[in-house]
Amino acid sequence: MGIGGISIWQLLIILLIVALIFGTKKLRGIGGDLGGAVKGFKKAINEDADEKSEESESDSEQTETSNSEEK
């Protein structure tokens, strides 16, 4: 038994029908667009995480500077 009660053969038949309806060129284009979107999403997430880490580093540096000035 496969995913959600669908066997491998049923999945292959569904994929064959989809390929016949849309054509392989269109499916390849959709796959490329989807891959580009995922790469862009990952890049944006990484950039956001980098910005947050830089902000936290600058905040900790400012805290250390103010603590040393108070002493």
DSSP file (Angstrom, degrees, kcal/mol; ACC not computed):
  #  RESIDUE AA STRUCTURE BP1 BP2  ACC     N-H-->O    O-->H-N    N-H-->O    O-->H-N    TCO  KAPPA ALPHA  PHI   PSI    X-CA   Y-CA   Z-CA
    1    1 A M              0   0    0      0, 0.0     6,-0.2     0, 0.0     3,-0.1   0.000 360.0 360.0 360.0 138.4    0.0    0.0    0.0
    2    2 A G    >   -     0   0    0      1,-0.2     3,-1.0     4,-0.2     2,-0.4   0.208 360.0 -24.4 -97.3-145.1    1.3    3.4   -0.9
    3    3 A I  G >  S-     0   0    0      3,-0.4     3,-1.6     1,-0.3    -1,-0.2  -0.568 127.0 -12.4 -75.2 122.1    0.6    7.0    0.2
    4    4 A G  G 3  S-     0   0    0     -2,-0.4    -1,-0.3     1,-0.3     3,-0.1   0.778 130.0 -52.9  60.3  29.2   -2.9    7.4    1.6
    5    5 A G  G <  S+     0   0    0     -3,-1.0     2,-0.5     1,-0.3    -1,-0.3   0.558 107.1 126.7  85.4   7.3   -4.1    4.0    0.4
    6    6 A I    <   -     0   0    0     -3,-1.6    -3,-0.4    -5,-0.1    -1,-0.3  -0.870  53.5-136.3-100.7 128.0   -3.0    4.6   -3.2
    7    7 A S     >  -     0   0    0     -2,-0.5     4,-2.0    -5,-0.2     5,-0.2  -0.271  23.3-107.0 -78.2 168.0   -0.8    2.0   -4.7
    8    8 A I  H  > S+     0   0    0      1,-0.2     4,-2.4     2,-0.2     5,-0.2   0.887 119.6  54.5 -60.2 -41.1    2.3    2.6   -6.8
    9    9 A W  H  > S+     0   0    0      1,-0.2     4,-2.1     2,-0.2    -1,-0.2   0.888 106.9  50.3 -63.5 -39.7    0.5    1.5  -10.0
   10   10 A Q  H  > S+     0   0    0      2,-0.2     4,-2.2     1,-0.2    -1,-0.2   0.897 110.2  50.6 -66.3 -39.2   -2.3    4.0   -9.4
   11   11 A L  H  X S+     0   0    0     -4,-2.0     4,-2.6     2,-0.2    -2,-0.2   0.911 109.7  50.6 -63.0 -42.1    0.2    6.8   -8.9
   12   12 A L  H  X S+     0   0    0     -4,-2.4     4,-2.2     2,-0.2    -2,-0.2   0.895 110.0  49.7 -62.9 -40.3    2.0    5.9  -12.1
   13   13 A I  H  X S+     0   0    0     -4,-2.1     4,-2.2     2,-0.2    -1,-0.2   0.913 111.2  49.2 -64.9 -42.4   -1.3    5.9  -14.0
   14   14 A I  H  X S+     0   0    0     -4,-2.2     4,-2.4     1,-0.2    -2,-0.2   0.923 111.6  49.1 -62.8 -44.3   -2.2    9.3  -12.6
   15   15 A L  H  X S+     0   0    0     -4,-2.6     4,-2.4     1,-0.2    -1,-0.2   0.880 110.4  51.4 -62.9 -38.2    1.3   10.7  -13.6
   16   16 A L  H  X S+     0   0    0     -4,-2.2     4,-2.1     2,-0.2    -1,-0.2   0.912 110.6  47.8 -64.4 -43.2    0.9    9.3  -17.1
   17   17 A I  H  X S+     0   0    0     -4,-2.2     4,-2.2     2,-0.2    -2,-0.2   0.912 112.1  49.5 -64.9 -42.8   -2.5   10.9  -17.5
   18   18 A V  H  X S+     0   0    0     -4,-2.4     4,-2.7     1,-0.2     5,-0.5   0.913 110.9  50.3 -62.7 -42.1   -1.2   14.3  -16.2
   19   19 A A  H  X S+     0   0    0     -4,-2.4     4,-1.8     1,-0.2    -1,-0.2   0.883 111.4  48.5 -63.8 -38.2    1.8   14.0  -18.6
   20   20 A L  H  < S+     0   0    0     -4,-2.1    -1,-0.2     2,-0.2    -2,-0.2   0.878 114.8  45.3 -69.0 -37.1   -0.6   13.3  -21.5
   21   21 A I  H  < S+     0   0    0     -4,-2.2    -2,-0.2    -5,-0.2    -3,-0.2   0.951 127.7  24.0 -71.7 -49.9   -2.9   16.3  -20.6
   22   22 A F  H  < S-     0   0    0     -4,-2.7     4,-0.4    -5,-0.2    -3,-0.2   0.748 104.0-127.1 -92.2 -24.9   -0.2   18.9  -20.0
   23   23 A G     X  -     0   0    0     -4,-1.8     4,-1.8    -5,-0.5     5,-0.1   0.135  22.4 -93.4  87.5 150.6    2.7   17.6  -22.0
   24   24 A T  H  > S+     0   0    0      1,-0.2     4,-2.5     2,-0.2     5,-0.2   0.840 120.6  56.6 -71.9 -32.6    6.2   17.1  -20.8
   25   25 A K  H  > S+     0   0    0      2,-0.2     4,-2.2     1,-0.2    -1,-0.2   0.924 109.5  45.5 -64.8 -43.2    7.5   20.5  -21.8
   26   26 A K  H  > S+     0   0    0     -4,-0.4     4,-2.4     2,-0.2    -1,-0.2   0.908 113.4  49.5 -67.2 -40.8    4.9   22.3  -19.8
   27   27 A L  H  X S+     0   0    0     -4,-1.8     4,-2.4     2,-0.2    -2,-0.2   0.888 110.2  51.1 -64.7 -38.5    5.5   20.0  -16.8
   28   28 A R  H  X S+     0   0    0     -4,-2.5     4,-2.3     2,-0.2    -2,-0.2   0.898 110.8  49.1 -64.3 -40.6    9.3   20.6  -17.1
   29   29 A G  H  X S+     0   0    0     -4,-2.2     4,-2.4     2,-0.2    -2,-0.2   0.899 110.7  49.5 -64.7 -41.3    8.7   24.4  -17.1
   30   30 A I  H  X S+     0   0    0     -4,-2.4     4,-2.5     2,-0.2    -2,-0.2   0.905 110.9  50.7 -64.1 -41.0    6.4   24.2  -14.1
   31   31 A G  H  X S+     0   0    0     -4,-2.4     4,-2.5     2,-0.2    -2,-0.2   0.901 110.6  48.7 -63.6 -41.2    9.1   22.1  -12.3
   32   32 A G  H  X S+     0   0    0     -4,-2.3     4,-2.3     2,-0.2    -2,-0.2   0.910 112.3  48.3 -64.9 -42.4   11.8   24.7  -13.1
   33   33 A D  H  X S+     0   0    0     -4,-2.4     4,-2.1     2,-0.2    -2,-0.2   0.906 112.3  49.0 -63.6 -41.6    9.6   27.5  -11.9
   34   34 A L  H  X S+     0   0    0     -4,-2.5     4,-2.2     2,-0.2    -2,-0.2   0.908 110.7  50.3 -64.8 -42.2    8.8   25.7   -8.7
   35   35 A G  H  X S+     0   0    0     -4,-2.5     4,-2.3     1,-0.2    -2,-0.2   0.901 110.4  50.0 -62.6 -41.2   12.5   24.9   -8.1
   36   36 A G  H  X S+     0   0    0     -4,-2.3     4,-2.4     1,-0.2    -1,-0.2   0.883 109.9  50.9 -64.1 -38.5   13.4   28.6   -8.7
   37   37 A A  H  X S+     0   0    0     -4,-2.1     4,-2.3     2,-0.2    -2,-0.2   0.898 110.1  49.1 -66.2 -40.0   10.7   29.7   -6.2
   38   38 A V  H  X S+     0   0    0     -4,-2.2     4,-2.6     2,-0.2    -2,-0.2   0.912 111.3  49.8 -66.2 -41.8   11.9   27.3   -3.6
   39   39 A K  H  X S+     0   0    0     -4,-2.3     4,-2.4     1,-0.2    -2,-0.2   0.919 111.6  48.8 -62.1 -43.1   15.5   28.5   -4.1
   40   40 A G  H  X S+     0   0    0     -4,-2.4     4,-2.3     2,-0.2    -2,-0.2   0.895 111.0  50.3 -62.6 -40.5   14.3   32.1   -3.7
   41   41 A F  H  X S+     0   0    0     -4,-2.3     4,-2.2     2,-0.2    -2,-0.2   0.925 111.3  47.7 -63.8 -45.6   12.4   31.2   -0.6
   42   42 A K  H  X S+     0   0    0     -4,-2.6     4,-2.5     1,-0.2    -2,-0.2   0.898 111.5  51.3 -62.6 -40.6   15.4   29.5    1.0
   43   43 A K  H  X S+     0   0    0     -4,-2.4     4,-2.5     1,-0.2    -1,-0.2   0.911 110.3  48.7 -63.6 -42.5   17.6   32.5    0.1
   44   44 A A  H  X S+     0   0    0     -4,-2.3     4,-2.2     2,-0.2    -1,-0.2   0.891 111.2  50.1 -65.3 -39.4   15.2   34.9    1.7
   45   45 A I  H  X S+     0   0    0     -4,-2.2     4,-2.3     2,-0.2    -2,-0.2   0.925 112.1  47.6 -64.2 -44.5   15.0   32.9    4.8
   46   46 A N  H  X S+     0   0    0     -4,-2.5     4,-2.3     2,-0.2    -2,-0.2   0.902 111.9  49.7 -64.4 -41.1   18.8   32.7    5.1
   47   47 A E  H  X S+     0   0    0     -4,-2.5     4,-2.4     2,-0.2    -1,-0.2   0.897 111.0  49.8 -63.9 -40.2   19.1   36.4    4.5
   48   48 A D  H  X S+     0   0    0     -4,-2.2     4,-2.1     2,-0.2    -2,-0.2   0.903 111.1  48.9 -65.0 -41.2   16.5   37.1    7.2
   49   49 A A  H  X S+     0   0    0     -4,-2.3     4,-2.2     2,-0.2    -2,-0.2   0.889 110.8  51.1 -66.0 -38.5   18.3   34.8    9.7
   50   50 A D  H  X S+     0   0    0     -4,-2.3     4,-2.3     2,-0.2    -2,-0.2   0.911 109.5  49.9 -64.3 -42.4   21.6   36.5    8.9
   51   51 A E  H  X S+     0   0    0     -4,-2.4     4,-2.3     1,-0.2    -2,-0.2   0.905 111.0  49.4 -62.8 -41.3   20.1   40.0    9.5
   52   52 A K  H  X S+     0   0    0     -4,-2.1     4,-2.4     2,-0.2    -1,-0.2   0.901 111.1  48.9 -65.8 -40.0   18.7   38.8   12.8
   53   53 A S  H  X S+     0   0    0     -4,-2.2     4,-2.1     2,-0.2    -1,-0.2   0.885 111.3  50.1 -68.2 -36.4   22.0   37.4   13.9
   54   54 A E  H  X S+     0   0    0     -4,-2.3     4,-2.4     2,-0.2    -2,-0.2   0.897 111.1  49.8 -65.5 -39.9   23.8   40.6   12.9
   55   55 A E  H  X S+     0   0    0     -4,-2.3     4,-2.3     2,-0.2    -2,-0.2   0.912 111.4  47.9 -64.7 -42.0   21.2   42.6   14.9
   56   56 A S  H  X S+     0   0    0     -4,-2.4     4,-2.1     2,-0.2    -1,-0.2   0.870 111.7  50.9 -68.4 -34.9   21.7   40.4   18.0
   57   57 A E  H  X S+     0   0    0     -4,-2.1     4,-2.1     2,-0.2    -2,-0.2   0.913 111.9  46.4 -66.7 -42.3   25.5   40.7   17.7
   58   58 A S  H  X S+     0   0    0     -4,-2.4     4,-2.2     2,-0.2    -2,-0.2   0.869 111.9  52.0 -68.7 -35.2   25.3   44.5   17.4
   59   59 A D  H  X S+     0   0    0     -4,-2.3     4,-2.1     2,-0.2    -1,-0.2   0.907 110.5  47.7 -64.5 -41.7   22.9   44.6   20.4
   60   60 A S  H  X S+     0   0    0     -4,-2.1     4,-2.3     2,-0.2    -2,-0.2   0.868 111.0  51.5 -69.0 -35.1   25.2   42.5   22.5
   61   61 A E  H  X S+     0   0    0     -4,-2.1     4,-2.3     2,-0.2    -2,-0.2   0.907 110.5  48.5 -65.9 -41.4   28.2   44.7   21.5
   62   62 A Q  H  X S+     0   0    0     -4,-2.2     4,-2.4     2,-0.2    -2,-0.2   0.888 111.3  50.3 -65.5 -38.6   26.3   47.8   22.6
   63   63 A T  H  X S+     0   0    0     -4,-2.1     4,-2.2     2,-0.2    -2,-0.2   0.912 111.2  48.4 -65.0 -43.2   25.3   46.2   25.9
   64   64 A E  H  X S+     0   0    0     -4,-2.3     4,-2.0     2,-0.2    -2,-0.2   0.898 112.3  49.3 -64.3 -40.5   28.9   45.2   26.5
   65   65 A T  H  X S+     0   0    0     -4,-2.3     4,-1.8     1,-0.2    -2,-0.2   0.915 112.6  46.5 -65.4 -44.3   30.1   48.8   25.7
   66   66 A S  H  X S+     0   0    0     -4,-2.4     4,-1.6     1,-0.2    -1,-0.2   0.861 111.6  52.2 -68.5 -34.6   27.5   50.4   28.0
   67   67 A N  H  X S+     0   0    0     -4,-2.2     4,-1.0     1,-0.2    -1,-0.2   0.884 110.5  47.3 -67.1 -39.3   28.3   47.9   30.8
   68   68 A S  H  < S+     0   0    0     -4,-2.0    -2,-0.2     1,-0.2    -1,-0.2   0.829 110.7  52.3 -72.5 -31.1   32.0   48.7   30.6
   69   69 A E  H  < S+     0   0    0     -4,-1.8    -1,-0.2     1,-0.2    -2,-0.2   0.838 105.5  55.4 -71.2 -33.2   31.3   52.5   30.5
   70   70 A E  H  <        0   0    0     -4,-1.6    -1,-0.2     1,-0.3    -2,-0.2   0.798 360.0 360.0 -70.3 -28.5   29.2   52.2   33.7
   71   71 A K     <        0   0    0     -4,-1.0    -1,-0.3    -5,-0.1    -2,-0.2   0.467 360.0 360.0 -77.5 360.0   32.0   50.6   35.7
